[in-house]
């Protein structure tokens, strides 16, 4: 995708604050608000901007337990059946197909260890392709950031 300096600046501003107004972005970029709006719409149409979200403190809604689960499955390479099934489970936040001994790395959030056990018993056990799981429970999160490093373009 060809993104120019203005596109990257828009992405940087929006990533820092998804609620930034079009007028504030235009002021920051020294552009007309209509030009900025047109750029944002094009970024959305091209699927560069895929979603606007709100980050919520998990403790505020009693979803404090974070776990990463490595799974080995009987899937053949390239088969996404298990990934599709895992993605349907509401507690599952991320599903990654990985290289190595395991097939998937899954990020889940639950209330506590009992609800994690229930998730494994009631949901994961229904997926017949799962051969084994290894669960790592997070004790404390030092950094959790979804922001991407947006490159600078030098124009000389």
MDTraj code that builds the backbone (N, CA, C; nanometers):
import mdtraj as md
import numpy as np

residues = "UNK UNK UNK UNK UNK UNK UNK UNK UNK UNK UNK UNK UNK UNK UNK UNK UNK UNK UNK UNK UNK UNK UNK UNK UNK UNK UNK UNK UNK UNK UNK UNK UNK UNK UNK UNK UNK UNK UNK UNK UNK UNK UNK UNK UNK UNK UNK UNK UNK UNK UNK UNK UNK UNK UNK UNK UNK UNK UNK UNK UNK UNK UNK UNK UNK UNK UNK UNK UNK UNK UNK UNK UNK UNK UNK UNK UNK UNK UNK UNK UNK UNK UNK UNK UNK UNK UNK UNK UNK UNK UNK UNK UNK UNK UNK UNK UNK UNK UNK UNK UNK UNK UNK UNK UNK UNK UNK UNK UNK UNK UNK UNK UNK UNK UNK UNK UNK UNK UNK UNK UNK UNK UNK UNK UNK UNK UNK UNK UNK UNK UNK UNK UNK UNK UNK UNK UNK UNK UNK UNK UNK UNK UNK UNK UNK UNK UNK UNK UNK UNK UNK UNK UNK UNK UNK UNK".split()
xyz = np.array([
    [0.0835, -0.1184, 0.0000],
    [0.0000, 0.0000, 0.0000],
    [0.0878, 0.1245, 0.0000],
    [0.0591, 0.2140, -0.0869],
    [0.1343, 0.3382, -0.0921],
    [0.0692, 0.4413, -0.0009],
    [0.1352, 0.4699, 0.1068],
    [0.0888, 0.5722, 0.2001],
    [0.1893, 0.6859, 0.1980],
    [0.1393, 0.8069, 0.1822],
    [0.2297, 0.9212, 0.1810],
    [0.2435, 0.9801, 0.3211],
    [0.3215, 1.0867, 0.3298],
    [0.3513, 1.1493, 0.4579],
    [0.2231, 1.1946, 0.5284],
    [0.1275, 1.2485, 0.4539],
    [0.0017, 1.2957, 0.5140],
    [-0.0792, 1.1779, 0.5683],
    [-0.0893, 1.0704, 0.4897],
    [-0.1617, 0.9502, 0.5363],
    [-0.1009, 0.8999, 0.6670],
    [0.0310, 0.8908, 0.6704],
    [0.0980, 0.8413, 0.7904],
    [0.0769, 0.9348, 0.9089],
    [0.0755, 1.0641, 0.8835],
    [0.0494, 1.1611, 0.9911],
    [-0.0929, 1.1460, 1.0442],
    [-0.1872, 1.1255, 0.9548],
    [-0.3268, 1.1034, 0.9958],
    [-0.3350, 0.9775, 1.0819],
    [-0.2711, 0.8699, 1.0378],
    [-0.2738, 0.7442, 1.1132],
    [-0.2104, 0.7622, 1.2509],
    [-0.1015, 0.8351, 1.2566],
    [-0.0337, 0.8592, 1.3845],
    [-0.1264, 0.9345, 1.4804],
    [-0.1909, 1.0400, 1.4306],
    [-0.2818, 1.1186, 1.5143],
    [-0.4008, 1.0354, 1.5606],
    [-0.4572, 0.9571, 1.4705],
    [-0.5758, 0.8774, 1.5046],
    [-0.5411, 0.7625, 1.5972],
    [-0.4214, 0.7078, 1.5814],
    [-0.3819, 0.5987, 1.6702],
    [-0.3613, 0.6508, 1.8124],
    [-0.3095, 0.7713, 1.8255],
    [-0.2911, 0.8319, 1.9572],
    [-0.4249, 0.8654, 2.0218],
    [-0.5207, 0.9074, 1.9402],
    [-0.6519, 0.9470, 1.9909],
    [-0.7561, 0.9244, 1.8824],
    [-0.8239, 0.8117, 1.8868],
    [-0.9233, 0.7785, 1.7843],
    [-1.0410, 0.8749, 1.7844],
    [-1.0562, 0.9511, 1.8912],
    [-1.1665, 1.0462, 1.8994],
    [-1.1275, 1.1869, 1.8561],
    [-1.0071, 1.2019, 1.8023],
    [-0.9655, 1.3342, 1.7569],
    [-1.0622, 1.3840, 1.6499],
    [-1.1002, 1.5084, 1.6605],
    [-1.1946, 1.5622, 1.5631],
    [-1.1238, 1.5904, 1.4315],
    [-1.2023, 1.5915, 1.3267],
    [-1.1511, 1.6226, 1.1945],
    [-1.0895, 1.7627, 1.1932],
    [-1.1532, 1.8557, 1.2615],
    [-1.1046, 1.9937, 1.2678],
    [-0.9690, 1.9996, 1.3396],
    [-0.9558, 1.9272, 1.4509],
    [-0.8284, 1.9260, 1.5229],
    [-0.7172, 1.8624, 1.4397],
    [-0.7518, 1.7560, 1.3662],
    [-0.6521, 1.6940, 1.2793],
    [-0.6094, 1.7917, 1.1703],
    [-0.7061, 1.8597, 1.1128],
    [-0.6763, 1.9560, 1.0066],
    [-0.5845, 2.0665, 1.0577],
    [-0.6096, 2.1150, 1.1793],
    [-0.5230, 2.2183, 1.2384],
    [-0.3811, 2.1651, 1.2565],
    [-0.3708, 2.0456, 1.3104],
    [-0.2406, 1.9841, 1.3360],
    [-0.1618, 1.9649, 1.2060],
    [-0.2325, 1.9278, 1.1001],
    [-0.1676, 1.8987, 0.9717],
    [-0.1610, 2.0195, 0.8792],
    [-0.2204, 2.1310, 0.9258],
    [-0.2273, 2.2532, 0.8456],
    [-0.2915, 2.2259, 0.7105],
    [-0.4094, 2.1632, 0.7172],
    [-0.4866, 2.1292, 0.5971],
    [-0.6317, 2.1732, 0.6167],
    [-0.7063, 2.1709, 0.5101],
    [-0.8496, 2.1986, 0.5183],
    [-0.9195, 2.0763, 0.5780],
    [-1.0187, 2.0981, 0.6652],
    [-1.0921, 1.9843, 0.7226],
    [-1.1509, 1.8908, 0.6167],
    [-1.1988, 1.9461, 0.5064],
    [-1.2572, 1.8619, 0.4009],
    [-1.1525, 1.7694, 0.3393],
    [-1.0287, 1.8188, 0.3239],
    [-0.9216, 1.7363, 0.2682],
    [-0.8835, 1.6233, 0.3634],
    [-0.8800, 1.6541, 0.4934],
    [-0.8491, 1.5514, 0.5927],
    [-0.9585, 1.4454, 0.5949],
    [-1.0840, 1.4894, 0.5937],
    [-1.1961, 1.3951, 0.5941],
    [-1.1912, 1.3028, 0.4731],
    [-1.1595, 1.3582, 0.3581],
    [-1.1487, 1.2778, 0.2363],
    [-1.0381, 1.1738, 0.2502],
    [-0.9266, 1.2143, 0.3073],
    [-0.8149, 1.1211, 0.3293],
    [-0.8550, 1.0084, 0.4239],
    [-0.9230, 1.0433, 0.5343],
    [-0.9654, 0.9418, 0.6315],
    [-1.0613, 0.8435, 0.5654],
    [-1.1552, 0.8936, 0.4894],
    [-1.2511, 0.8047, 0.4207],
    [-1.1798, 0.7104, 0.3243],
    [-1.0798, 0.7609, 0.2535],
    [-1.0031, 0.6755, 0.1623],
    [-0.9247, 0.5691, 0.2387],
    [-0.8686, 0.6073, 0.3549],
    [-0.7975, 0.5095, 0.4373],
    [-0.8924, 0.4009, 0.4878],
    [-1.0143, 0.4373, 0.5189],
    [-1.1151, 0.3389, 0.5605],
    [-1.1537, 0.2491, 0.4436],
    [-1.1765, 0.3065, 0.3276],
    [-1.2159, 0.2294, 0.2090],
    [-1.1077, 0.1299, 0.1682],
    [-0.9818, 0.1715, 0.1830],
    [-0.8691, 0.0843, 0.1471],
    [-0.8375, -0.0164, 0.2567],
    [-0.9138, -0.0129, 0.3660],
    [-0.8965, -0.1042, 0.4795],
    [-0.7626, -0.0846, 0.5500],
    [-0.7073, 0.0384, 0.5409],
    [-0.5901, 0.0719, 0.6207],
    [-0.6380, 0.0964, 0.7642],
    [-0.7446, 0.1728, 0.7778],
    [-0.8133, 0.1875, 0.9071],
    [-0.9232, 0.0828, 0.9071],
    [-0.9145, -0.0116, 0.9997],
    [-1.0087, -0.1238, 0.9992],
    [-1.1148, -0.1166, 1.1074],
    [-1.0902, -0.0360, 1.2121],
    [-1.1841, -0.0352, 1.3244],
    [-1.1507, 0.0793, 1.4186],
    [-1.2528, 0.1281, 1.4868],
    [-1.2348, 0.2250, 1.5947],
    [-1.2790, 0.1549, 1.7220],
    [-1.1951, 0.1595, 1.8260],
    [-1.2271, 0.0859, 1.9481],
    [-1.2088, 0.1719, 2.0730],
    [-1.2597, 0.1203, 2.1828],
    [-1.2409, 0.1803, 2.3133],
    [-1.1649, 0.0809, 2.3989],
    [-1.0586, 0.1237, 2.4622],
    [-0.9822, 0.0352, 2.5500],
    [-1.0415, 0.0455, 2.6900],
    [-1.0798, -0.0680, 2.7454],
    [-1.1456, -0.0756, 2.8757],
    [-1.0533, -0.1482, 2.9735],
    [-1.0446, -0.0985, 3.0939],
    [-0.9652, -0.1637, 3.1979],
    [-1.0344, -0.2958, 3.2338],
    [-0.9705, -0.4105, 3.2094],
    [-1.0336, -0.5400, 3.2393],
    [-1.0783, -0.5533, 3.3852],
    [-1.0035, -0.4947, 3.4784],
    [-1.0393, -0.5042, 3.6211],
    [-1.1718, -0.4330, 3.6483],
    [-1.2020, -0.3289, 3.5721],
    [-1.3258, -0.2534, 3.5935],
    [-1.4493, -0.3373, 3.5647],
    [-1.4340, -0.4388, 3.4806],
    [-1.5485, -0.5250, 3.4477],
    [-1.5254, -0.6685, 3.4964],
    [-1.4361, -0.6823, 3.5933],
    [-1.4076, -0.8106, 3.6576],
    [-1.3649, -0.9185, 3.5573],
    [-1.2740, -0.8810, 3.4674],
    [-1.2175, -0.9761, 3.3716],
    [-1.0650, -0.9705, 3.3843],
    [-1.0167, -0.9958, 3.5042],
    [-0.8768, -0.9732, 3.5381],
    [-0.7819, -1.0849, 3.4979],
    [-0.8301, -1.2052, 3.4757],
    [-0.7390, -1.3146, 3.4455],
    [-0.7066, -1.3161, 3.2963],
    [-0.5788, -1.3051, 3.2676],
    [-0.5291, -1.3095, 3.1303],
    [-0.4445, -1.4347, 3.1161],
    [-0.4694, -1.5095, 3.0099],
    [-0.3927, -1.6317, 2.9868],
    [-0.3598, -1.6456, 2.8387],
    [-0.2439, -1.7048, 2.8141],
    [-0.2041, -1.7403, 2.6789],
    [-0.2023, -1.8925, 2.6728],
    [-0.2664, -1.9477, 2.5717],
    [-0.2794, -2.0923, 2.5615],
    [-0.2185, -2.1389, 2.4300],
    [-0.1186, -2.2249, 2.4411],
    [-0.0585, -2.2861, 2.3227],
    [-0.1328, -2.4154, 2.2958],
    [-0.1685, -2.4368, 2.1708],
    [-0.2466, -2.5559, 2.1355],
    [-0.1810, -2.6321, 2.0212],
    [-0.1840, -2.7621, 2.0361],
    [-0.1448, -2.8511, 1.9277],
    [-0.2729, -2.9137, 1.8752],
    [-0.2865, -2.9185, 1.7427],
    [-0.4085, -2.9736, 1.6837],
    [-0.3741, -3.0787, 1.5788],
    [-0.4758, -3.1470, 1.5334],
    [-0.4579, -3.2463, 1.4279],
    [-0.4813, -3.1869, 1.2895],
    [-0.4979, -3.0555, 1.2823],
    [-0.5190, -2.9893, 1.1530],
    [-0.3998, -3.0102, 1.0607],
    [-0.4279, -3.0157, 0.9319],
    [-0.3206, -3.0161, 0.8343],
    [-0.2764, -2.8719, 0.8117],
    [-0.1576, -2.8520, 0.7605],
    [-0.1039, -2.7181, 0.7365],
    [-0.1985, -2.6400, 0.6454],
    [-0.2304, -2.5197, 0.6876],
    [-0.3184, -2.4338, 0.6080],
    [-0.4656, -2.4464, 0.6416],
    [-0.5033, -2.5478, 0.7177],
    [-0.6433, -2.5659, 0.7570],
    [-0.6749, -2.4696, 0.8714],
    [-0.7840, -2.3946, 0.8573],
    [-0.8189, -2.2958, 0.9601],
    [-0.9449, -2.3327, 1.0370],
    [-0.9865, -2.4562, 1.0300],
    [-1.1087, -2.4998, 1.0980],
    [-1.1031, -2.4715, 1.2476],
    [-0.9944, -2.5105, 1.3117],
    [-0.9811, -2.4883, 1.4557],
    [-0.9745, -2.3390, 1.4868],
    [-0.9006, -2.2643, 1.4072],
    [-0.8912, -2.1188, 1.4272],
    [-1.0290, -2.0547, 1.4171],
    [-1.1077, -2.0975, 1.3220],
    [-1.2434, -2.0441, 1.3057],
    [-1.3298, -2.0749, 1.4274],
    [-1.3184, -2.1966, 1.4787],
    [-1.3961, -2.2355, 1.5973],
    [-1.3520, -2.1576, 1.7207],
    [-1.2210, -2.1432, 1.7381],
    [-1.1685, -2.0676, 1.8523],
    [-1.2135, -1.9215, 1.8454],
    [-1.2168, -1.8656, 1.7266],
    [-1.2546, -1.7256, 1.7081],
    [-1.3986, -1.6969, 1.7475],
    [-1.4814, -1.7972, 1.7490],
    [-1.6227, -1.7809, 1.7849],
    [-1.6450, -1.7716, 1.9361],
    [-1.5462, -1.8086, 2.0149],
    [-1.5595, -1.8098, 2.1610],
    [-1.5362, -1.6683, 2.2136],
    [-1.6329, -1.6151, 2.2885],
    [-1.6281, -1.4733, 2.3285],
    [-1.5100, -1.4376, 2.4180],
    [-1.4628, -1.5286, 2.5004],
    [-1.3488, -1.4997, 2.5886],
    [-1.2156, -1.4970, 2.5132],
    [-1.2146, -1.5510, 2.3939],
    [-1.0930, -1.5548, 2.3123],
    [-1.0743, -1.4186, 2.2472],
    [-0.9624, -1.3539, 2.2783],
    [-0.9341, -1.2217, 2.2231],
    [-0.8468, -1.2269, 2.0989],
    [-0.7586, -1.3244, 2.0922],
    [-0.6685, -1.3361, 1.9777],
    [-0.6446, -1.4830, 1.9472],
    [-0.6318, -1.5132, 1.8184],
    [-0.5956, -1.6471, 1.7735],
    [-0.4844, -1.6302, 1.6706],
    [-0.3692, -1.6918, 1.6985],
    [-0.2541, -1.6824, 1.6091],
    [-0.2129, -1.8223, 1.5645],
    [-0.1983, -1.8414, 1.4347],
    [-0.1404, -1.9651, 1.3823],
    [0.0104, -1.9447, 1.3900],
    [0.0790, -2.0381, 1.4550],
    [0.2219, -2.0190, 1.4809],
    [0.3058, -2.1323, 1.4234],
    [0.4331, -2.1033, 1.4059],
    [0.5299, -2.2043, 1.3629],
    [0.5894, -2.2682, 1.4875],
    [0.6334, -2.3896, 1.4731],
    [0.6954, -2.4587, 1.5862],
    [0.6173, -2.5818, 1.6236],
    [0.6389, -2.6275, 1.7447],
    [0.5761, -2.7509, 1.7919],
    [0.4248, -2.7371, 1.8044],
    [0.3788, -2.6207, 1.8499],
    [0.2351, -2.5975, 1.8635],
    [0.1796, -2.5362, 1.7357],
    [0.0481, -2.5370, 1.7243],
    [-0.0183, -2.4870, 1.6045],
    [-0.0795, -2.3484, 1.6246],
    [-0.1285, -2.3226, 1.7466],
    [-0.1981, -2.1975, 1.7754],
    [-0.1500, -2.1377, 1.9071],
    [-0.1536, -2.0055, 1.9115],
    [-0.1353, -1.9321, 2.0361],
    [-0.2623, -1.8493, 2.0524],
    [-0.3307, -1.8701, 2.1649],
    [-0.4611, -1.8090, 2.1879],
    [-0.4544, -1.7227, 2.3137],
    [-0.5043, -1.6011, 2.3031],
    [-0.5109, -1.5098, 2.4177],
    [-0.6550, -1.5079, 2.4669],
    [-0.6733, -1.5340, 2.5971],
    [-0.8083, -1.5330, 2.6545],
    [-0.8125, -1.4456, 2.7792],
    [-0.9296, -1.3913, 2.8065],
    [-0.9550, -1.3169, 2.9306],
    [-1.0784, -1.3742, 2.9959],
    [-1.0649, -1.4006, 3.1261],
    [-1.1778, -1.4499, 3.2045],
    [-1.1770, -1.3812, 3.3409],
    [-1.2771, -1.4122, 3.4217],
    [-1.2860, -1.3527, 3.5561],
    [-1.1772, -1.4052, 3.6495],
    [-1.1614, -1.5373, 3.6494],
    [-1.0732, -1.6018, 3.7467],
    [-1.0348, -1.7399, 3.6960],
    [-0.9604, -1.8130, 3.7762],
    [-0.9148, -1.9457, 3.7328],
    [-1.0307, -2.0434, 3.7155],
    [-1.1348, -2.0290, 3.7964],
    [-1.2512, -2.1180, 3.7818],
    [-1.3204, -2.0953, 3.6477],
    [-1.3319, -1.9707, 3.6067],
    [-1.3966, -1.9444, 3.4777],
    [-1.3056, -1.9840, 3.3615],
    [-1.1738, -1.9786, 3.3811],
    [-1.0814, -2.0290, 3.2796],
    [-1.0978, -2.1797, 3.2654],
    [-1.1084, -2.2486, 3.3773],
    [-1.1291, -2.3933, 3.3733],
    [-1.2612, -2.4276, 3.3040],
    [-1.3650, -2.3508, 3.3340],
    [-1.4949, -2.3726, 3.2696],
    [-1.4851, -2.3494, 3.1191],
    [-1.4118, -2.2492, 3.0792],
    [-1.3912, -2.2217, 2.9372],
    [-1.3247, -2.3408, 2.8692],
    [-1.2230, -2.3936, 2.9328],
    [-1.1519, -2.5080, 2.8750],
    [-1.2415, -2.6318, 2.8706],
    [-1.3162, -2.6528, 2.9778],
    [-1.4034, -2.7698, 2.9867],
    [-1.5228, -2.7583, 2.8924],
    [-1.5864, -2.6401, 2.8899],
    [-1.7120, -2.6253, 2.8177],
    [-1.6965, -2.5837, 2.6715],
    [-1.5894, -2.5138, 2.6392],
    [-1.5745, -2.4635, 2.5018],
    [-1.4627, -2.5336, 2.4254],
    [-1.3416, -2.5311, 2.4800],
    [-1.2298, -2.5906, 2.4086],
    [-1.2471, -2.7406, 2.3890],
    [-1.3072, -2.8074, 2.4853],
    [-1.3244, -2.9529, 2.4745],
    [-1.4187, -2.9923, 2.3611],
    [-1.5006, -2.8993, 2.3149],
    [-1.5927, -2.9267, 2.2031],
    [-1.5210, -2.9269, 2.0681],
    [-1.4005, -2.8727, 2.0641],
    [-1.3255, -2.8653, 1.9383],
    [-1.2417, -2.9921, 1.9273],
    [-1.2850, -3.0828, 1.8435],
    [-1.2261, -3.2170, 1.8377],
    [-1.0829, -3.2197, 1.7859],
    [-1.0406, -3.1188, 1.7119],
    [-0.9052, -3.1181, 1.6553],
    [-0.7965, -3.0877, 1.7576],
    [-0.8318, -3.0352, 1.8749],
    [-0.7306, -2.9988, 1.9746],
    [-0.6750, -3.1247, 2.0397],
    [-0.5439, -3.1420, 2.0281],
    [-0.4775, -3.2584, 2.0853],
    [-0.4214, -3.2297, 2.2238],
    [-0.3658, -3.1073, 2.2407],
    [-0.3092, -3.0717, 2.3706],
    [-0.3087, -2.9204, 2.3874],
    [-0.3076, -2.8786, 2.5145],
    [-0.3011, -2.7360, 2.5467],
    [-0.1984, -2.7138, 2.6570],
    [-0.1312, -2.5993, 2.6500],
    [-0.0418, -2.5536, 2.7561],
    [-0.0840, -2.4120, 2.7893],
    [-0.1182, -2.3893, 2.9136],
    [-0.1714, -2.2598, 2.9545],
    [-0.0704, -2.1845, 3.0389],
    [-0.0517, -2.0568, 3.0044],
    [0.0323, -1.9678, 3.0824],
    [-0.0567, -1.8565, 3.1357],
    [-0.0659, -1.8464, 3.2678],
    [-0.1471, -1.7421, 3.3304],
    [-0.0574, -1.6226, 3.3602],
    [-0.1027, -1.5052, 3.3209],
    [-0.0275, -1.3820, 3.3428],
    [-0.0496, -1.3359, 3.4866],
    [0.0584, -1.3127, 3.5589],
    [0.0498, -1.2650, 3.6968],
    [0.0388, -1.1130, 3.7032],
    [0.1108, -1.0455, 3.6147],
    [0.1078, -0.8999, 3.6110],
    [0.1467, -0.8548, 3.4712],
    [0.0771, -0.7561, 3.4199],
    [0.1088, -0.7016, 3.2884],
    [0.1899, -0.5741, 3.3058],
    [0.3067, -0.5709, 3.2469],
    [0.3941, -0.4553, 3.2537],
    [0.3651, -0.3617, 3.1369],
    [0.3428, -0.4178, 3.0200],
    [0.3098, -0.3387, 2.9018],
    [0.2152, -0.4180, 2.8144],
    [0.1111, -0.3513, 2.7706],
    [0.0167, -0.4110, 2.6758],
    [-0.0255, -0.2988, 2.5828],
    [0.0200, -0.3052, 2.4598],
    [-0.0013, -0.1957, 2.3673],
    [-0.0342, -0.2507, 2.2295],
    [-0.1381, -0.2011, 2.1706],
    [-0.1775, -0.2448, 2.0370],
    [-0.1316, -0.1462, 1.9290],
    [-0.0700, -0.0369, 1.9701],
    [-0.0303, 0.0643, 1.8725],
    [0.0882, 0.0163, 1.7894],
    [0.0833, 0.0486, 1.6620],
    [0.1891, 0.0138, 1.5697],
    [0.2891, 0.1280, 1.5585],
    [0.4103, 0.0969, 1.5239],
    [0.5100, 0.2001, 1.4975],
    [0.4869, 0.2465, 1.3546],
    [0.4448, 0.3697, 1.3410],
    [0.4167, 0.4247, 1.2082],
    [0.5430, 0.4943, 1.1599],
    [0.5925, 0.4531, 1.0433],
    [0.7201, 0.5077, 0.9963],
    [0.7104, 0.6546, 0.9580],
    [0.8242, 0.7197, 0.9692],
    [0.8381, 0.8584, 0.9235],
    [0.8840, 0.8538, 0.7777],
    [0.8346, 0.9457, 0.6969],
    [0.8820, 0.9576, 0.5601],
    [0.9598, 1.0874, 0.5493],
    [1.0846, 1.0743, 0.5090],
    [1.1670, 1.1937, 0.4912],
    [1.1443, 1.2484, 0.3512],
    [1.1095, 1.3726, 0.3437],
    [1.0923, 1.4379, 0.2129],
    [1.1978, 1.5462, 0.1984],
    [1.2974, 1.5150, 0.1202],
    [1.4067, 1.6107, 0.0993],
    [1.4116, 1.6516, -0.0446],
])
top = md.Topology()
chain = top.add_chain()
for i, resn in enumerate(residues, 1):
    res = top.add_residue(resn, chain, resSeq=i)
    for name in ("N", "CA", "C"):
        top.add_atom(name, md.element.get_by_symbol(name[0]), res)
traj = md.Trajectory(xyz[None], top)
